[in-house]
Amino acid sequence: MTSSRILFPHWIKIMPLAYVTLLIIQWPNTLAQVIHPQKITLQEALQIAKASWQPLRADSLSILAALREAKAQPFIDPTEINSEWGQVNSAYYDQSMQLSQSLRLPGYYRVQNKIAKTRLDRARIEQRRTLAQLEQDLVNTFYRYQILEKKRKLLQHNDSILAETVTSLKSSYNKGLITIYDLNEVLLIHGESSINLQKITLEFENTLLRFQYLTSSHHIPQTSESILWDEGLIRIGENNISPDLQLLENNDAEAVATSQMSQQMQLPGWSIGLRNMSIQGIGPNGIDYPVTRRFNSLQFGLSLPLWNQPLKEQAKADRLRSASVNAMARHGQENLNSLQRQTLLQIQSLKAQWEQFNQSLLPIADELASQAHSDLASDKINLVQWTLTLQSVLKTKEAQLQLVQDLNEALVRFHYPRLTH
């Protein structure tokens, strides 16, 4: 009895540990996914983002609404049904039923259908515009993450070297081998390096969060062989379409159709009707109708815009508005051409700088770092000179990473052209 009382508390302590062990054995893949997020390529990220991006779903609903609106054309005025009962044409109670329908000229309905199709085109352009913005943002974020990852690793390695160097220099200073000037110089370099590392780390983490927001997931970008967007550089000769410019052209088309609608509103319309009437007793012709007699009549009429001055002013306003929108569309085309030429020149300049870095500057920097290590080992230079040389090499490599980031962003702007106002 005493033995069971002693063992019981031990079993209570062991049970949670056993339960956790069972979970690890039963679901190792689940735990691995939590600890190690899945890495995905750019194409996989684009597929995931397109399937989960809510603005694209909203655009799809707008397209469905525009399709319904197009199917609703022509939008004809409702049919009127009038019923009459009382002393109409005789001394007794009469009954009448009348149907009438107002119609406009065919040109009105053609313009009405044109406006509906223009709005459908706009909904589709808006979806392409949303998709282009998503792809632009995702490509930028994907390659920016990789560049920042390399920059962060580069600064982490440099910061660890500086920490070791500061420790050695402090020991040398205490022994009187170096001056306080040399020590403070390296301390300043180390402090600035630590601050830069913190900035890059924060930017790196924010970029990852942006990537996960765009893909609506917890995935991380898979490291590619090249930090340069090679596909964008290969397709540099393609003719890229700007949804922003298409939207301006669509606005122009709708403004023209709206102006045509104002002109059609000034034209007369027409109406047709059918009337059925029954009378009993003495009719208006003085004849006595002892039983119910039925009469049918067909009516035809015109609807004239007698108060035409407001319609004329509206037509003038729509013509002016159409001219204004057309001017904005032409300005958008000129603006886009100018922006594309500027971006292309920037790409050519950055590409030449990229080749210069790879062919001459980086090899020189690597050779300089190797020579500094060799000279330090043979006591040809001191630790401070060695540190300054490595910082010069570091700046060259940082400049190369910043250059490729600028080149990637220029390529993305060229392939996903946006208009600026």
Salt bridges, closest charged atoms under 4 A:
GLU69 OE2 - ARG119 NH1 2.97
GLU84 OE1 - ARG275 NH2 3.41
GLU126 OE1 - ARG129 NH1 3.72
GLU135 OE2 - LYS50 NZ 3.29
ASP137 OD2 - ARG210 NH2 2.33
GLU149 OE2 - LYS153 NZ 3.96
ASP159 OD1 - HIS190 NE2 3.57
GLU203 OE2 - ARG144 NH2 2.11
GLU231 OE2 - ARG235 NE 3.59
GLU238 OE1 - ARG235 NH1 3.14
ASP244 OD1 - ARG129 NE 2.53
ASP244 OD2 - ARG418 NE 3.07
GLU254 OE2 - ARG119 NE 3.31
GLU254 OE1 - ARG122 NH2 1.87
ASP318 OD1 - ARG321 NH1 2.88
ASP366 OD1 - LYS397 NZ 3.63
GLU409 OE2 - ARG144 NH1 3.49
